[in-house]
Amino acid sequence: MSNFRYRAYSSIGDLIEGDIEACSSEDAEEALWRRGLTPLSLRETRAGAKGSLLSLQFGARKPSPADIASFTREFATLEQADVPLDHSLRLLSTQSATPALRALADEILRRVVDGASLSDALATRTDLFGPDYINIVRAGETMGNAAQALGDMADILERRLEMRARIQSGLVYPALLIVLAIVSTAVVLSALVPNIAPIFVDSGQPMPAGLQFVIDVAAHWRWAVGALALLIALIVSLRRYAAASPDFGVRFDRALLALPYAGPLSAKLQTARFAYTLGSSLKAGVPLLQGLESARAVLSDRYFSAELAKVIESVRGGGALSSALERVDRLPPTTATMTRIGEEAGRLDDMLLRLAAMFERQTQRSLERAVGLITPSLTILIAAVVGGLVMTVMDAVLGINDLALR
């Protein structure tokens, strides 16, 4: 395969530049005609190219989550304006804000023109589009409403970015406190303590207990770093083993759900993703079992994914969804209750969407409270550590004065 740089006119008269892979210039020109482009010039730039067109366009850089959210919003706006899919992608490939997004749109366009559906084209870039993104778009395509699916996905991505931005802004001050505490501790341990300790040794007087403790800690800091590195390596090894062993992965994720604060928070987040995907699928007219399969695919928690497989089997056997959800341990109890209300009222899709919105708001408030508590907690802890070091040094200085008076 060779890479060709082309210039061509679109069906609306715009001049488009880009790259295309083909075995020969004739094949490249034919592919451009299939895309609805009128070739103006074609020049081979690289032979035997490997990797996707996306990587050729902008190297190793990948679009950020903010880029993907912006791309999805622009894509949804064009689709909701009844612009044909291929024209929308051509516009995005020429007018997106960054080269990364223009190359991404061009790659998706190439696959769509070659006969792939939009969801299948997106599924080739799972590093950029998650399972929930692909499944929601696929559900919209199934019912002929991909524009609404893209709009819903843009809303989800923008809410996630907003939540991430709030958390990051809330962590700026604690991070600054930690850096200042490390610098202050390093100054005390590297400058003050080594100059004070020899005075007591030379005078033959016993070392103050606090100063001796600080010296011992400073002398064995490698052990502390080694223990921390060992703990990190243990956690990484457990996660890798959990990823390689499905049964252990299920038990590992269930154990994480039992953690005092993070467990319920993670359960609500997973439930929100499940409820939103299933609710969106049902609202688009997707059958319940197919919607459940799509909703199960978006779950990153392996325990919940395994339990949802049992729920699907129960529903396939004729059982009610709410009854099956009641048997899932660690699932927020409100889930089964609101699902039953939706089933009885014949509005399961609306109830699931409300459930997802409720859990998203609760998760966001919980995260904001946690971030808000980090700052005063770190302030107290750092004040205690740095203040303790300063008091220890001051006690040693007063001890030196006593030695001088003698």
C-alpha positions, 0 to 999 in steps of 0.5 A: 500500500502507498500513501497519496496526497490529493487535492479534490473538489467536493460535491459542493465545490470546496477544495479538499486536501488530504491523504489516501492509501491505495495500491496505485494512483488509479485505485486512489483516484477511483476511491476518491470518485467513490467518496464523491470527490473530483480529483484535481491532483494526486501525488505519492508521498510514501510507499509501504506506509503502515498504520492508519491514516490518522497516525500519518496525518498527525503522528502519535498525537491523539485527540483529547477527551475535550476534542472528542466531545467537541467533535461529537457536538459538531457532528450531532449539530450537522446530523440534526440539521439533516445534513447527509452523513458523508457530507457531515464528515466531509465538512468535519474533515475540512473545518474541524478545529484541530488537525487531529479531528480533521484526520479523524473525520477523514478516517471515519469518512473513508470507512463509511464510503467503503460501506461500513456503518457509522458505529462500525467505523467508530468501533475501529477506534476504540482508543477514542470511542468507548463502548458506551459511545459505540453502543448508543450510536448503534442503537440510534442507527438501528432506529434511524435516529443517529442524530439524537444518539450523537446529541445524547452522547455529546451531552454525556461527554460534556457532563463528564468533562465538566465533572473532571474540570471541577475535580482538577480545579479542586485538587490544584490547591492540595497539590500545591500544599503537598509540594510546599510540604515536601520542599519544607521537609527537605530543607529541614532534613537536609540543611538544619538537622545535619548542622545541629546533630553534630553539636550534641555528638561532639559535646557528649550529651544525649541527643533529644528524643525528637531530633533522634527520631527525625535522624532515624527517619531520614536515615531509613527513607530508602526503606519507606520508598521501597515499601511504597514502590512494593505496594504500588507494584503489588496493586499493579500486579493484582490489576493485571492478574484480574484482567487476565483471569475473569473469575479473579477479576470478578472477585477483585471488583466485588471487593473494591465495591465493598470499600467504605466510600469509594465502593458505593460511589463506583456502584452509582457511577456504573449504575448511571452508565447502565441506566442511561444506555438502556434507557436511550436504547429503549427510547430509540425503539431497541428491544429490551434484550438487545438494549440490555446487551448494549448496556452491559457492554458499557460497564467497566466493573467486571462484577456488575458485568457478570451479574448483568449477564444473569439478569439478561438470562432471567429476562430472556426466560420471561422474568421481570427486569426489576425482579432480576435487578433486586438479586444483584448485590451491591447495586443501589436499591433505588435501581430495582424500585424505580425500574419496577415503577417504570415497568408498571407505568409502561415508561421504563425508558423515561424512568431509567433516564431519570435514574441515570440523571439522579445517580450522576448528580449524586456522584458529582456531589459526592466527588465535590464533597470529597475534593472539598474535604481534601484541602482542610484535611491536607492542611491539618496533616501538613501543618502537623508534620511541618510544625512537628519538625520545626518544634523538634528543631527548635527544641534542639536549638534550645538544647544547644543554648543550654549546652553553651550556658554550661 
